[in-house]
Amino acid sequence: MPKNKLNDLDPKTWLKFQKSWFIHNPPPRKRDVLTHPAKFPETLAQEFIEFFTKRGQTVLDPMCGTGSTLIAALRAGRHSYGIELNPKYAAIARQMVEQERISRQGKADVAEVVTEVIQGDAAQACQYHIPVVDYVLTSPPYWDMLHAKGAENQKKRRETQGLDVVYSDDPRDVGNIHDYQEFLEHLVRIYAGLKPLLRVQAYVTIIVKNVKKGGKIYPLAWDLGRELGKIYVLKDEKLWLQDNQRLAPFGLGSAWVSNTFHHYCLQFRNE
């Protein structure tokens, strides 16, 4: 194998990651992060971070939620910065990162790894004095689906448990934009605004899903790939599949409505 300029992986692990789909069923979430209604797993994030960076490089998540990307980066020995609009989630992220750091005391390089949670607006990322970024890993709100009708039982269950059913009531929160085209344009502007922070050849991975609403599918992943592909080079996609979800009888006996258990991991590169 030629000199590996991208990561620290051996050829066998490299080839395994290159498969265009993978199955990942997240482990149970801790109580502190259950508050967030749509968290993605640290175990998944760490695999992407270890493929697209080397130890000691810097990872950014501009919508970091309760800190999955930052925890994964710490485990992988990468510096990381996360931006989170909701002060409550930012506080939880700091707490979770600190707990992870304490649990890893005595392990190599942990003390030297920088992990910072910035409570702020991803649209203002360039104002937060973040150093040059080697990799972006993030997942945006899937439009305003947390506001949508449906899944009432799940919402009531979360409310009964004192858990959030939406990200926030902040008007800057893209999850509160109800017009699809406006939402898409705002999201693209946020990700395009990260470009000055990225080193040349840095990758950007966005984990996203097409959205069903009002009997219609909105191709969020495809639209984001097309529009953001005008700013960065869209290099590939990788499908995250979940095979442990309970099936629901949507449209049974009358219409085709799928149970959607896959996400698109879009890979862009800053060229």
N, C-alpha and C positions, 0 to 999 in steps of 0.2 A: 504494500500500500504506500502511495506517495505521502510526503509529509502532511500531516493533518493540520490544516490551518483553521478549521472551524471549531473543533471540540476536542475533548480528551478521551473519546471512546475508542475501543478496539474495533477492528473491521466487522466482527460478528455482530456486535451491538449496533453499529452503524447500519448494517444491512437490515437488521430486524426493524429498526425504526422507519426505514424507507417504505415499508408496506403502506399502501394508500388508505387502509382502514385498520382500526383496532377496537377491541372491546375493553371497556373500563367501567366497572361498577364501583362507584365510590363507597368507601367505608362509612359507617355511621358517623354523623357529625356530633361534635361536642356541644354541650348546652349553650355555651357562650356564643357560638357562631350560628346556632339555629335561628337567632333573631333575624338574621339576613335571609330574605326569601329566595335567593337564587345564587348560592355559593358554588364555585367549582372546586374540585378536590386538589389538595396539595400534591397527592401522589401523581396525578396526571400532569400538573404543572412542572414538577421536578423532571419528568422525562423530557419535556420540551426544552426546558432550560439547559439540561445537560447535553442535548443535541446541538443547540444553536449557540452555545457559549463555551468558553474555557473557564477554568477556575480563576477567580480574581477579577473577572469581567463584571460589567454592570447591567442589571436588568431593570426595566421600568414597567409598571402597570399603572396607567393613567386613571383607571377606575377600579381601585384595588379592593373595595368592599371590606371584608373582615380580614384580609391579608393573606389569602392563599398563595399568591405568587411570591410574596416576600418570605413566607415561611419556607416554601420550596427552595427559593434562592439561598436562604441561610443554610439549609440542609446540604445544598450542593456546593457551598463555599463561594457563592457569588454575591457581590454587593447588590443592593436593590433599593429602589425608591418606589413608593406608591402614593398616588394622589386619590383622596376620597372626599367627596362633597359632604356626605352626611357626618356630622361630628360624632354621633353615637357609634357608627361603624368604624370611624378612624380611631376612636378610643379603644374599641374592642380589638382592632388590628394591632395597635401598640401593645395591648395586654397579651395577645396571643403570641406575638413575636418575642416579647420578653420571657414568657413562659417557655417558649422553644429554646431561646438562648440559654436559660437557666438549665434546662434539661440536657443541653449539649456541652455544659462546662467540662473542660478537660480534653475536649476533642480538638484535633488539629485545626488551627486557623480561625476558629469561631470568634475569638476575641477581636481579630483584625477585620472581620467582615462587617461592612457598614450596612445597616438596615434602617431606613427612615420612612415614616408615614407622614405625609403632608396633608393636613386638612385644608382642602382648597378645591378649586374648579379646574378640571382637566383642560378646559378651553384656554386656561391661562398658564399652561405647563411651563412655558419658556420663562416665566417670571419667578420661578422657584429655585433658581440657582442649582439646577440638577446638572451634574457633570456629564460628559459625553457618554451616551448610552450605546451598549453593544447589542441589545435585544429588547424588544417589547413583546410582552405576553399579556393579553387582556381579553375580557369578554364584556360586551356592552349589554345594557338592558335590551331585551327582545321587544323593542317598541314599547307600547303602553299595555302590554298583555296582562300585567298585574292589576290593571284597572278594569279589564274586560269582564263581561258577564260570563258565567260559567265557573266551574270548579268552586261553587259556593260552599260545598261541604268542607273542602280543604281550607278555604278562607275562614270559615266559622271555627274550624278546629284550631287554626293558628291564633285567631283572635282570643279564643277561650284560654289558650296557653300563654297569652300575653306576648305573642310574637308578631312581627311586622308582616303585613300583607302587601305593602308597596315599599319602594325604596325610601321615599321622602315626599314631603309636600313642597319642596324647593322648586321654584319655577325654572331654575337653571338645570334641573335634573332632566336629562333627555327622556327618561322613562315617563315623564309627565307631558310629553308632547303628543297630542292626539291625532294630528295630521301626519299621515305616513311620509309624504314627500318632504315636509318640513323636518321631520325626525331624521330621515336619511341624510338630508343636506347638512344638518347640524352635526350629525355623527361623523360624516366625512370631513367637515371642517376641523373637528377636534383632532382626528387622527392625522390629517394633513399638517396641522399645527405642530406636531411632534418632530417634523422633519429636521428643523435646525438643531435638535438635540442628538440626532442619530449620526453615528459614524457612517462613512460610506461602506456599503456592503452589509450593513446591519439588517437583520431580519425582523419582521413584524408578524406575529401570529395573533389572529383575531378569531376567537371561538364564538360562533354565532349559529343561529338557526333560522330557517324560514318560518314564517308566522301564519297561523290560520286565524281568521277573524271574520265574523259575519258570513260564514259559508264560502269564504274565498281565501286563497293562499296569497300571501304577500312575500315575494322571493327576496327576503332581506339579505340572505347570504350572497345570492347572485348579484343583487343590486349593489351591495357594498363592494363586492369583488370588481364589478365593472367601474364604479365611480372612483373608488380609491386606487384602482389600477391606473388611473390617469396621473396619480401623484407618485406612487411607487410601482414597481414591477410585480405583478401577480405571478408568482412562480409555480404555485401548486395548491392542492387542497388535500386534506387528510380527514377522513370521516371517523368521528368518535361514536361508537355504537354502545348502547346499553341493552343487555338482554335479560335483565332481572326485574323489569317493570311489569306491573299488573296491566293486563289488557282490559280495555273498556269497550262496551258494545256500541260505539258511535255509529249512527246511521243504520243499525241492524235491520235488515229486511226492506230497506228503502233506498239507501244511497251509499256510495263509496266515501268513507271518511277513515283515513289511516290513523293508527296509533303511531305517533312519530317519536322514535327513540334514537334519533341520531342528530349529531351536531356537525357543522363544518368547521374545520380548523384551517383557516385561510392563511397561506404563507406568502407574504410580500417581502420585497427586498428594496432597500434604499440605494438606488443606483444613479 
